[in-house]
C-alpha cells in the first residue's frame, strides 16, 4: 500500500512544490524540488536506468531486477562482465549539491555482498554500503572510510530513509535512527545524483521519493 507523506496529501493543486519544506538538522530552509509516487510512467528527466537492468512500475512501486540474458551474454563476450546487469542499477538525477532526500525502498537478495547493496550519493563520491555485520561509508573511493558496527538494512524489508547532505556532513536516518558522518571530503561537487545498486540477481523496489534543496 502506498504511504505518501501526509502533508503532501493536503496540498492544493495550485500550490507550487517549491513552497514545501521538511524539518532538517543541517538546513535552516528546504525547498521541495522533486516528488515521486510512481503513479504513471517513469520520469526519465529524473531517472536513468543503467546496465540495461530491468525497471518497471507496478501498483505504484518502481521495481528493478537484472538485465536480460541476451545483454548479459553480450557483455560477457565483450569481457565486461562487471557491467552485465546482474544487479538492478538506476540513477536519480538532478539532485541538488546540498539536499534532503526521503524515500521508502527495499533491497532483496540471497545474501549480502561485501560491496552491495549500496546507495551512492554522487556517483562514486559517497558510497553507503549495507552489509550483514556493518554499514560503511566510503568517500571518493576510500579516501575516507568509516563504519557503523551494525547491519542497519534488513534484506527483504521495507525501510524509510532520510538523507541530509551538506558540505562536510551526512545525516543518514533509517527507520527513525540517525547516523552522522563528518569529513571535509564530503561534497557532492558536480556529481548530483543518487545511485541505487542492488545485489546480483536480486531486486530493488522504490515506493516513493522526495528531494529538497537545502539552504
VEXZA-264622 format. One record per residue: y, z, x of N, C-alpha, C in turn; residue number from 1. Coordinates in pm, 1 decimal, decimal comma. Each point is the difference from the previous one (the first is absolute). Layout:
[[Y; Z; X]; [Y; Z; X]; [Y; Z; X]; NUM],
...
This chain:
[[-119,5; 0,0; 84,9]; [119,5; 0,0; -84,9]; [123,8; 0,0; 87,9]; 1],
[[98,7; -80,4; -36,7]; [120,1; -9,3; 78,9]; [76,4; 130,8; -6,5]; 2],
[[64,2; 36,9; 112,3]; [74,6; 124,6; 5,8]; [138,4; -22,2; 58,8]; 3],
[[86,4; -77,5; -66,8]; [133,1; -22,3; 54,4]; [81,1; 128,1; -1,2]; 4],
[[99,9; 7,8; 87,7]; [85,5; 117,0; 2,0]; [69,4; 15,4; -134,2]; 5],
[[6,9; 124,6; -48,6]; [47,9; 24,8; -135,0]; [142,6; -46,1; -21,2]; 6],
[[86,4; 26,6; 98,9]; [140,1; -34,9; -23,2]; [19,2; -149,4; -12,7]; 7],
[[-86,5; -80,8; 61,9]; [15,6; -145,5; -11,1]; [-25,7; -47,7; -142,9]; 8],
[[-85,8; 71,6; -71,4]; [-29,8; -39,3; -136,9]; [120,0; 19,9; -91,1]; 9],
[[96,0; 81,6; 43,1]; [116,1; 29,3; -82,2]; [119,2; -89,9; 29,9]; 10],
[[-14,0; -88,4; 96,6]; [113,3; -83,5; 39,6]; [38,3; -99,0; -109,1]; 11],
[[129,1; -20,3; -17,0]; [47,7; -107,7; -86,5]; [-28,2; -132,1; 67,3]; 12],
[[-37,4; -103,8; -76,5]; [-25,6; -131,8; 60,3]; [120,7; -54,3; 73,6]; 13],
[[119,1; 47,2; -35,8]; [121,5; -50,3; 61,0]; [39,0; 77,0; 125,2]; 14],
[[-70,9; 106,8; 31,6]; [34,7; 83,8; 113,5]; [-55,3; -60,7; 127,8]; 15],
[[85,0; -22,0; 96,3]; [-42,8; -61,3; 126,0]; [-92,7; 92,2; 76,4]; 16],
[[-103,3; -59,2; 62,6]; [-89,3; 78,6; 84,7]; [76,6; 69,6; 111,3]; 17],
[[107,6; -62,7; 45,8]; [74,8; 53,7; 112,2]; [67,1; 132,2; -31,6]; 18],
[[8,7; 39,7; -128,7]; [64,1; 125,3; -37,8]; [-96,6; 117,1; 2,4]; 19],
[[-128,8; -26,2; 15,1]; [-98,2; 106,8; -4,2]; [-21,6; 61,1; 138,2]; 20],
[[-37,7; 128,7; 4,0]; [-19,6; 69,3; 126,1]; [-119,4; 93,5; -10,5]; 21],
[[-41,6; 54,2; 114,3]; [-110,5; 94,9; 5,1]; [40,0; 112,5; 94,6]; 22],
[[-52,1; 118,0; -24,8]; [28,9; 112,6; 87,6]; [-59,3; -25,9; 137,9]; 23],
[[80,0; 25,8; 103,2]; [-42,8; -27,2; 136,5]; [48,4; 110,4; 92,3]; 24],
[[-84,6; 36,0; 96,1]; [38,2; 97,9; 101,2]; [80,5; -62,8; 112,1]; 25],
[[-24,2; -128,3; 27,0]; [65,7; -66,8; 112,0]; [131,3; -67,4; -37,3]; 26],
[[19,1; -31,9; -128,2]; [117,0; -77,3; -40,1]; [80,6; 72,9; -107,4]; 27],
[[130,4; -11,2; 11,1]; [87,8; 55,7; -102,5]; [4,1; -89,4; -122,9]; 28],
[[-19,7; -129,5; 21,6]; [5,9; -97,1; -109,6]; [-112,5; -100,2; 16,0]; 29],
[[-61,0; -40,3; -111,6]; [-101,5; -105,0; 0,9]; [29,9; -99,8; -110,7]; 30],
[[-33,0; -125,1; 25,5]; [23,0; -106,4; -97,6]; [-129,5; -78,7; -18,4]; 31],
[[-47,8; -7,0; -123,6]; [-124,4; -70,8; -28,3]; [18,6; -149,8; 21,0]; 32],
[[-84,7; -58,3; 85,6]; [12,3; -142,8; 29,9]; [-121,8; -80,1; -45,3]; 33],
[[-110,9; 69,2; -29,5]; [-118,4; -72,1; -46,0]; [-87,9; 93,8; -80,9]; 34],
[[-45,9; -50,0; -114,8]; [-88,1; 76,3; -89,0]; [-108,8; -93,8; -50,3]; 35],
[[-126,7; 42,6; 14,1]; [-111,3; -88,2; -35,3]; [-112,0; 77,9; -67,2]; 36],
[[-41,3; -49,6; -118,0]; [-112,0; 57,9; -73,4]; [-115,2; -98,0; -16,2]; 37],
[[12,9; -120,2; 55,6]; [-105,8; -101,1; -2,7]; [-43,6; -33,8; -142,4]; 38],
[[100,7; -31,4; -81,0]; [-25,3; -37,4; -138,4]; [-1,6; -151,7; -20,1]; 39],
[[28,4; -76,3; 105,1]; [1,8; -146,2; -12,8]; [-54,5; -64,8; 125,0]; 40],
[[63,8; -109,3; 42,1]; [-41,2; -68,5; 122,2]; [48,7; 75,9; 122,6]; 41],
[[-71,6; -15,5; 110,2]; [39,7; 65,4; 124,0]; [132,0; -60,3; 49,1]; 42],
[[97,2; 84,7; 27,8]; [131,9; -43,2; 43,5]; [-4,4; -34,4; 148,6]; 43],
[[-10,9; -126,7; 30,7]; [-16,1; -44,0; 138,4]; [129,9; 6,6; 79,3]; 44],
[[111,1; 35,7; -65,3]; [122,2; 27,0; 74,7]; [-12,4; 132,5; 75,4]; 45],
[[-86,4; 86,9; -49,6]; [-16,4; 132,5; 59,9]; [-137,6; 21,2; 62,6]; 46],
[[-98,2; -80,7; -36,8]; [-135,4; 21,0; 48,4]; [-50,9; -122,2; 75,3]; 47],
[[-72,2; 23,8; 108,9]; [-59,6; -108,9; 76,2]; [-145,9; 34,4; 30,6]; 48],
[[-90,1; -79,3; -54,4]; [-143,6; 18,8; 25,1]; [-32,1; -47,5; 140,6]; 49],
[[-78,2; 79,0; 73,7]; [-33,2; -33,5; 137,9]; [-150,2; -18,6; 18,2]; 50],
[[-34,4; -76,5; 103,3]; [-138,3; -26,4; 39,3]; [-83,1; -57,6; -115,3]; 51],
[[68,5; -68,9; -90,7]; [-65,9; -60,8; -116,8]; [-87,5; 99,1; -76,7]; 52],
[[34,1; 129,2; 10,0]; [-73,4; 97,8; -80,3]; [28,2; -26,8; -147,5]; 53],
[[-83,9; 51,9; -86,2]; [5,0; -31,2; -142,6]; [78,9; 106,5; -74,9]; 54],
[[105,3; -42,4; -70,5]; [82,5; 93,6; -76,7]; [20,8; -54,4; -140,5]; 55],
[[-15,5; 86,5; -98,9]; [22,4; -39,7; -138,0]; [43,3; 121,5; -80,9]; 56],
[[73,7; -27,9; -106,0]; [46,7; 106,7; -88,8]; [-93,0; 7,7; -119,7]; 57],
[[-55,3; 119,9; -22,5]; [-87,8; 24,2; -113,6]; [37,7; 131,9; -66,3]; 58],
[[27,8; -4,4; -130,1]; [31,9; 121,0; -76,4]; [112,4; 80,1; 64,6]; 59],
[[102,2; -70,0; 49,6]; [116,0; 66,4; 56,2]; [-20,2; 56,4; 138,8]; 60],
[[-103,6; -42,1; 70,1]; [-26,8; 48,8; 134,9]; [-19,3; -119,4; 93,3]; 61],
[[65,6; 4,7; 116,2]; [-18,8; -102,4; 101,3]; [-122,8; 37,1; 82,6]; 62],
[[-101,0; -88,1; -2,4]; [-127,7; 30,3; 63,9]; [-25,1; -96,9; 114,9]; 63],
[[-29,2; 57,2; 117,0]; [-25,1; -81,3; 118,7]; [-140,3; 19,3; 53,7]; 64],
[[-59,5; -108,9; 48,8]; [-133,3; 5,5; 59,8]; [-6,8; -105,5; 110,8]; 65],
[[-117,5; -19,3; 57,2]; [-17,3; -89,2; 114,3]; [28,4; -146,5; -34,9]; 66],
[[14,7; -80,6; 103,7]; [20,7; -143,4; -16,7]; [-130,4; -67,6; -40,0]; 67],
[[9,9; -128,7; -26,5]; [-119,7; -75,8; -37,1]; [-92,7; -15,4; 119,5]; 68],
[[-127,3; -23,7; -26,6]; [-97,5; -21,4; 106,9]; [35,2; -124,5; 80,9]; 69],
[[58,2; -100,0; -66,2]; [38,1; -123,2; 69,3]; [110,3; 28,4; 102,9]; 70],
[[98,0; 79,7; -39,1]; [108,2; 33,4; 92,3]; [-53,1; 81,7; 117,0]; 71],
[[-88,9; 94,1; -28,6]; [-57,2; 82,2; 105,9]; [-76,4; -85,9; 100,2]; 72],
[[-79,6; -93,8; -50,8]; [-76,8; -87,5; 87,6]; [92,4; -85,4; 86,6]; 73],
[[109,8; -47,0; -57,7]; [96,3; -81,5; 74,3]; [61,2; 79,6; 114,5]; 74],
[[40,6; 123,3; -27,4]; [62,5; 83,2; 103,5]; [-99,9; 36,9; 109,9]; 75],
[[-122,0; 25,8; -39,4]; [-102,6; 30,7; 99,2]; [-21,8; -120,0; 91,6]; 76],
[[-4,4; -119,4; -58,6]; [-18,3; -122,5; 78,7]; [116,8; -23,2; 95,4]; 77],
[[119,0; 45,3; -38,8]; [118,8; -15,2; 84,1]; [10,1; 109,6; 105,7]; 78],
[[-92,0; 97,0; -4,3]; [4,3; 110,7; 94,5]; [101,5; 105,3; -35,2]; 79],
[[39,5; 6,3; -127,5]; [102,0; 94,5; -45,0]; [-57,6; 89,7; -109,3]; 80],
[[-109,6; 65,1; 31,2]; [-66,2; 84,3; -100,8]; [87,1; 117,8; -39,9]; 81],
[[90,9; 42,2; 88,0]; [87,7; 112,0; -31,5]; [93,0; -26,3; -116,4]; 82],
[[22,3; -127,6; -32,6]; [85,4; -36,2; -112,7]; [-79,2; -77,8; -105,7]; 83],
[[-126,3; 31,8; -12,6]; [-86,6; -73,3; -93,2]; [11,7; 48,9; -143,5]; 84],
[[80,1; 102,9; -21,4]; [21,6; 45,0; -137,3]; [-111,6; 85,2; -55,6]; 85],
[[-70,6; 71,8; 85,1]; [-103,8; 91,4; -50,9]; [60,6; 112,2; -83,3]; 86],
[[124,8; 34,0; 31,8]; [67,4; 110,3; -69,5]; [116,4; -54,3; -82,4]; 87],
[[39,1; 67,9; -107,9]; [118,7; -40,4; -75,4]; [126,3; 33,8; 77,8]; 88],
[[88,5; -97,6; 14,2]; [126,1; 19,4; 70,8]; [111,9; -64,6; -80,6]; 89],
[[107,1; 75,9; -21,7]; [115,5; -54,1; -71,5]; [125,8; 68,0; 51,8]; 90],
[[111,3; -74,2; -0,8]; [128,4; 53,3; 45,6]; [94,7; 14,2; -118,5]; 91],
[[68,3; 114,3; -5,7]; [113,1; 19,4; -90,8]; [125,4; -25,1; 81,8]; 92],
[[74,5; -103,2; -36,2]; [114,5; -43,5; 79,4]; [132,3; 48,3; -60,4]; 93],
[[109,9; -31,1; 70,6]; [134,8; 34,0; -41,4]; [19,4; 151,4; -12,7]; 94],
[[-68,0; 74,7; 84,3]; [17,6; 145,1; 1,9]; [124,3; 32,8; 83,3]; 95],
[[89,2; 85,7; -47,9]; [119,0; 34,3; 79,2]; [-37,0; 66,5; 132,5]; 96],
[[92,6; -4,0; 95,1]; [-24,1; 61,2; 130,7]; [-17,5; 150,9; -13,3]; 97],
[[71,4; 61,9; -92,2]; [-15,3; 141,9; -30,5]; [-27,6; 9,6; -149,4]; 98],
[[-110,1; 63,4; -36,1]; [-46,9; -14,6; -137,2]; [-79,8; 121,1; -47,4]; 99],
[[-19,3; 1,3; -132,2]; [-98,8; 85,7; -65,1]; [-92,1; -92,3; -79,2]; 100],
[[-129,3; 20,8; 11,8]; [-96,7; -79,1; -75,9]; [-97,6; 95,3; -67,7]; 101],
[[-20,8; -18,7; -128,9]; [-102,5; 74,8; -71,9]; [-100,3; -99,4; -56,4]; 102],
[[-125,3; 42,2; -6,5]; [-103,2; -90,5; -50,7]; [-126,8; 77,5; -31,5]; 103],
[[-87,8; -65,9; -73,5]; [-131,9; 54,0; -31,0]; [-102,1; -105,8; 39,9]; 104],
[[-94,6; 39,3; 87,8]; [-97,7; -97,9; 47,2]; [-130,3; 70,2; 35,9]; 105],
[[-102,5; -81,7; 26,6]; [-123,9; 54,4; 53,5]; [-68,6; -104,0; 87,0]; 106],
[[-62,7; 49,5; 105,6]; [-84,3; -80,3; 86,7]; [-145,8; 37,7; -27,0]; 107],
[[-87,5; -99,0; -3,8]; [-142,7; 27,8; -10,4]; [-73,1; -67,2; 115,9]; 108],
[[-116,5; 50,4; 31,4]; [-82,1; -54,1; 106,1]; [-114,6; 94,9; 28,3]; 109],
[[-93,4; -44,3; 80,5]; [-118,0; 82,6; 26,4]; [32,0; 120,0; 86,4]; 110],
[[86,0; -15,7; 99,8]; [32,8; 109,9; 90,6]; [128,0; -34,3; 75,5]; 111],
[[70,5; 102,9; 47,5]; [120,4; -21,8; 79,0]; [-34,1; -71,0; 130,5]; 112],
[[93,4; -82,6; 47,4]; [-8,4; -65,7; 128,9]; [104,7; 67,8; 89,7]; 113],
[[-17,0; 2,1; 131,9]; [100,7; 64,0; 86,6]; [141,3; -55,1; -16,3]; 114],
[[14,0; -124,7; -48,1]; [133,2; -60,5; -12,9]; [39,6; -31,0; -143,9]; 115],
[[-89,4; 17,8; -93,1]; [28,0; -37,6; -138,4]; [-64,0; 100,2; -95,6]; 116],
[[56,1; 10,1; -122,4]; [114,1; -72,1; -55,6]; [132,1; 53,7; 54,3]; 117],
[[107,0; -75,8; -25,3]; [129,5; 40,8; 53,5]; [113,9; -53,7; -84,7]; 118],
[[117,2; 55,4; 27,2]; [127,6; -52,6; -47,2]; [86,5; -23,0; 123,1]; 119],
[[57,6; -119,0; 11,4]; [97,7; -29,6; 104,3]; [139,0; 5,9; -62,3]; 120],
[[86,0; 82,9; 52,7]; [140,1; 3,8; -42,9]; [78,4; -80,8; 101,5]; 121],
[[21,6; -127,1; -31,1]; [46,5; -93,7; 101,0]; [-123,7; -53,1; 70,5]; 122],
[[-12,7; -129,5; 15,1]; [-123,5; -60,6; 51,6]; [-31,5; 50,2; 141,2]; 123],
[[-103,9; 83,8; 12,3]; [-41,8; 60,9; 126,4]; [106,7; 93,0; 59,1]; 124],
[[97,3; 43,5; -80,4]; [103,0; 90,3; 50,7]; [-41,5; 146,2; -17,1]; 125],
[[-34,5; 39,2; -121,5]; [-41,2; 137,7; -28,2]; [-130,3; -8,2; -79,2]; 126],
[[-111,6; 24,9; 66,3]; [-131,4; -18,5; -60,8]; [-58,8; 134,6; -39,3]; 127],
[[-18,2; 20,4; -130,0]; [-63,3; 121,1; -50,7]; [-144,8; -34,3; -31,4]; 128],
[[-91,5; 55,9; 79,3]; [-142,6; -28,6; -13,6]; [-69,8; 118,8; -64,4]; 129],
[[-77,5; -27,4; -103,7]; [-71,6; 104,3; -73,2]; [-143,1; 7,8; 51,0]; 130],
[[-40,8; 117,5; 45,3]; [-133,0; 15,4; 54,5]; [-80,2; 106,7; -71,4]; 131],
[[-125,8; 15,0; 41,2]; [-89,9; 97,1; -62,3]; [35,0; 142,7; 39,1]; 132],
[[59,0; 18,6; 119,6]; [28,8; 133,4; 48,5]; [147,6; 24,8; 23,7]; 133],
[[77,5; -106,2; 19,3]; [142,2; 18,4; 22,0]; [76,9; -123,9; -44,0]; 134],
[[130,1; 18,4; -11,5]; [90,6; -109,5; -33,4]; [96,8; -14,8; 116,6]; 135],
[[21,7; -121,5; 46,9]; [83,1; -19,0; 119,2]; [117,3; -92,2; -27,3]; 136],
[[107,5; 23,2; 74,5]; [115,0; -89,4; 0,9]; [13,6; -54,2; 141,7]; 137],
[[-0,5; -133,4; 10,4]; [21,3; -66,1; 127,9]; [125,7; -85,8; -11,3]; 138],
[[95,0; 22,7; 90,2]; [126,5; -72,1; -3,1]; [2,2; -101,1; 114,2]; 139],
[[33,0; -123,9; -33,8]; [10,8; -108,8; 97,6]; [-125,5; -9,0; 86,7]; 140],
[[-114,4; -4,5; -69,1]; [-129,6; -18,0; 66,8]; [-21,9; 104,8; 109,3]; 141],
[[6,4; 125,8; -41,1]; [-38,0; 114,8; 83,4]; [106,9; 47,5; 97,5]; 142],
[[126,1; -43,9; -14,2]; [105,8; 59,2; 82,0]; [24,9; 145,1; -40,8]; 143],
[[-26,8; 30,2; -125,7]; [5,1; 137,6; -49,7]; [-115,9; 17,2; -95,9]; 144],
[[-81,5; 103,4; 21,4]; [-116,5; 24,4; -84,6]; [-2,7; 146,2; -39,9]; 145],
[[-21,0; 25,6; -128,0]; [-15,5; 136,0; -48,5]; [-101,1; -1,5; -113,9]; 146],
[[-59,3; 115,9; -27,4]; [-107,9; 3,9; -99,4]; [13,1; 121,4; -90,9]; 147],
[[-55,5; -13,7; -119,6]; [-20,6; 110,4; -93,0]; [-149,5; 29,0; 1,7]; 148],
[[-36,2; 122,4; 30,3]; [-142,3; 32,5; 15,8]; [-68,2; 22,4; -133,7]; 149],
[[9,4; -99,0; -84,8]; [-70,8; 2,9; -127,1]; [-3,7; -141,1; -58,1]; 150],
[[-102,3; -31,6; -77,4]; [-7,1; -131,0; -65,7]; [76,4; 4,9; -132,4]; 151],
[[124,9; -43,5; 1,0]; [82,4; 18,6; -120,1]; [-25,9; -105,9; -106,8]; 152],
[[-69,6; -108,8; 37,2]; [-29,8; -105,4; -97,5]; [-148,4; 1,7; -35,5]; 153],
[[-35,6; 28,8; -123,1]; [-140,4; -10,1; -41,0]; [-32,9; -143,4; -40,9]; 154],
[[-102,3; -57,7; 59,0]; [-40,5; -135,3; -37,7]; [-46,2; -2,3; -145,0]; 155],
[[37,7; -105,2; -70,5]; [-46,1; -19,0; -136,6]; [74,8; 79,0; -104,2]; 156],
[[106,9; 71,6; 40,2]; [76,7; 79,2; -96,0]; [145,4; -46,2; -1,4]; 157],
[[59,2; 1,8; -118,3]; [141,0; -34,3; -12,9]; [85,1; 108,6; 64,5]; 158],
[[104,1; -42,5; 72,0]; [94,1; 93,6; 60,2]; [141,9; -45,2; -32,3]; 159],
[[89,2; 96,6; -13,5]; [141,7; -29,5; -18,3]; [71,3; 33,9; 129,6]; 160],
[[78,4; -95,0; 48,5]; [60,3; 10,3; 131,7]; [151,3; -18,0; -9,2]; 161],
[[69,2; 77,1; 81,0]; [144,6; -16,5; 16,3]; [27,9; -7,1; 149,6]; 162],
[[66,1; -106,0; 41,6]; [34,6; -19,2; 140,3]; [151,4; -6,0; 12,0]; 163],
[[54,6; 81,3; 88,7]; [142,4; -6,8; 32,4]; [10,8; -33,0; 148,4]; 164],
[[71,7; -104,2; 32,5]; [17,9; -38,3; 139,6]; [147,8; -18,0; 29,9]; 165],
[[45,1; 77,6; 96,8]; [135,9; -10,3; 52,7]; [-12,3; -2,4; 151,0]; 166],
[[87,2; -67,0; 67,4]; [-10,1; -8,2; 145,1]; [-21,6; 138,2; 59,3]; 167],
[[-112,1; 16,5; 69,4]; [-33,0; 127,4; 62,6]; [-96,3; 87,4; -77,2]; 168],
[[-29,3; -34,6; -127,2]; [-85,7; 88,2; -80,0]; [-73,3; -75,2; -110,1]; 169],
[[-121,5; 46,1; -28,2]; [-78,7; -47,3; -114,1]; [-49,6; 122,7; -75,1]; 170],
[[20,2; 1,8; -130,0]; [-62,3; 98,9; -86,9]; [-107,3; -72,0; -80,7]; 171],
[[-123,1; 47,1; 11,2]; [-111,4; -62,9; -69,8]; [-61,5; 102,9; -93,1]; 172],
[[9,6; -26,2; -129,5]; [-50,5; 93,1; -101,5]; [-114,4; -65,2; -75,4]; 173],
[[-114,1; 68,1; -5,7]; [-114,1; -49,2; -75,4]; [-46,8; 109,6; -94,2]; 174],
[[-3,5; -32,5; -129,1]; [-43,4; 94,6; -103,0]; [70,9; 133,9; 11,7]; 175],
[[131,7; -6,4; 30,4]; [82,8; 119,8; 0,2]; [10,9; 72,5; 132,0]; 176],
[[-77,1; -36,8; 101,5]; [6,2; 65,2; 130,6]; [75,5; -89,6; 97,4]; 177],
[[104,0; 56,2; 64,1]; [87,5; -78,0; 87,3]; [-28,9; 27,4; 146,4]; 178],
[[-3,7; -108,0; 79,3]; [-16,8; 8,5; 145,1]; [121,4; -66,4; 63,9]; 179],
[[56,0; 64,9; 100,0]; [122,1; -50,0; 65,3]; [-32,4; -47,6; 141,1]; 180],
[[47,1; -120,3; 32,2]; [-16,0; -55,9; 133,9]; [138,9; -29,4; 55,8]; 181],
[[23,5; 39,6; 124,4]; [129,5; -25,3; 62,1]; [-18,0; -60,6; 138,9]; 182],
[[77,4; -102,5; 29,3]; [1,0; -62,9; 131,7]; [121,6; -91,5; 7,3]; 183],
[[61,3; -5,8; 116,1]; [113,4; -91,1; 16,9]; [-43,1; -145,1; -9,9]; 184],
[[-130,5; -26,4; 6,9]; [-50,9; -136,7; -10,2]; [-16,0; -46,6; -145,1]; 185],
[[7,8; 90,6; -95,4]; [-14,8; -39,5; -140,7]; [122,0; -79,8; -43,3]; 186],
[[-20,1; -125,7; -29,2]; [110,1; -91,3; -33,3]; [-62,3; -129,6; -50,6]; 187],
[[28,9; -39,6; -123,5]; [-57,0; -122,2; -56,3]; [50,9; -125,7; 68,7]; 188],
[[120,1; 4,3; 55,9]; [55,8; -119,5; 61,0]; [1,0; -115,4; -98,5]; 189],
[[-47,9; -115,2; 43,4]; [-4,8; -117,8; -87,1]; [-134,5; -16,1; -69,6]; 190],
[[-94,8; 89,1; 25,8]; [-133,1; -10,1; -61,0]; [-1,0; 71,4; -134,9]; 191],
[[68,5; -54,9; -96,2]; [27,7; 70,5; -124,7]; [-104,5; -33,5; -106,5]; 192],
[[-117,1; 60,0; 19,4]; [-110,4; -22,6; -91,7]; [-96,9; 116,6; 8,5]; 193],
[[-88,5; 9,3; -98,7]; [-109,2; 96,2; 0,1]; [-128,9; -78,9; -11,8]; 194],
[[-92,0; 23,3; 92,9]; [-127,4; -71,3; 1,8]; [-111,3; 90,3; -52,3]; 195],
[[-79,0; -52,2; -91,6]; [-119,0; 67,8; -49,6]; [-120,8; -67,1; 64,2]; 196],
[[-83,7; 77,1; 68,6]; [-119,9; -55,6; 64,1]; [-117,4; 91,4; -30,2]; 197],
[[-100,6; -54,7; -66,7]; [-114,3; 78,9; -41,9]; [-114,9; -6,0; 97,9]; 198],
[[-115,0; 41,1; -47,8]; [-122,7; -0,2; 79,3]; [-74,6; -132,1; -15,6]; 199],
[[-76,5; -37,8; 101,2]; [-83,2; -119,9; -11,0]; [-90,0; 10,6; -122,7]; 200],
[[4,9; -104,1; -82,4]; [-82,6; -12,5; -120,5]; [31,9; 107,1; -104,8]; 201],
[[113,8; 67,8; 18,0]; [45,3; 97,7; -98,6]; [109,9; -59,2; -87,0]; 202],
[[68,2; 84,0; -74,8]; [106,9; -45,4; -88,4]; [125,2; 83,7; 19,5]; 203],
[[111,2; -56,2; -41,2]; [127,2; 71,0; -10,3]; [54,2; -28,2; -139,4]; 204],
[[35,7; 104,7; -72,5]; [54,9; -15,5; -134,5]; [133,9; 71,9; -6,6]; 205],
[[100,0; -68,1; -54,7]; [135,1; 55,0; -10,5]; [39,9; 0,8; -146,7]; 206],
[[34,4; 117,9; -49,9]; [32,7; 16,7; -142,1]; [147,2; -29,6; -26,2]; 207],
[[88,2; 59,2; 79,6]; [144,3; -25,5; -14,4]; [69,3; 32,5; 131,1]; 208],
[[121,0; -56,3; 16,9]; [79,9; 19,2; 120,4]; [146,5; 7,8; -38,9]; 209],
[[73,6; 90,7; 65,6]; [145,9; 6,4; -10,2]; [56,9; 7,0; 141,7]; 210],
[[107,2; -72,5; 25,9]; [64,4; 3,6; 130,2]; [149,2; 23,4; -17,8]; 211],
[[51,5; 98,1; 73,1]; [143,3; 31,9; -1,7]; [59,6; -19,1; 137,9]; 212],
[[123,5; -46,3; 7,0]; [76,7; 0,5; 123,7]; [64,3; 137,3; 14,5]; 213],
[[-6,1; 55,2; 120,7]; [58,4; 130,9; 24,4]; [132,8; -9,2; 70,8]; 214],
[[88,1; 93,1; -34,2]; [132,8; 6,5; 65,6]; [29,4; 143,8; 38,1]; 215],
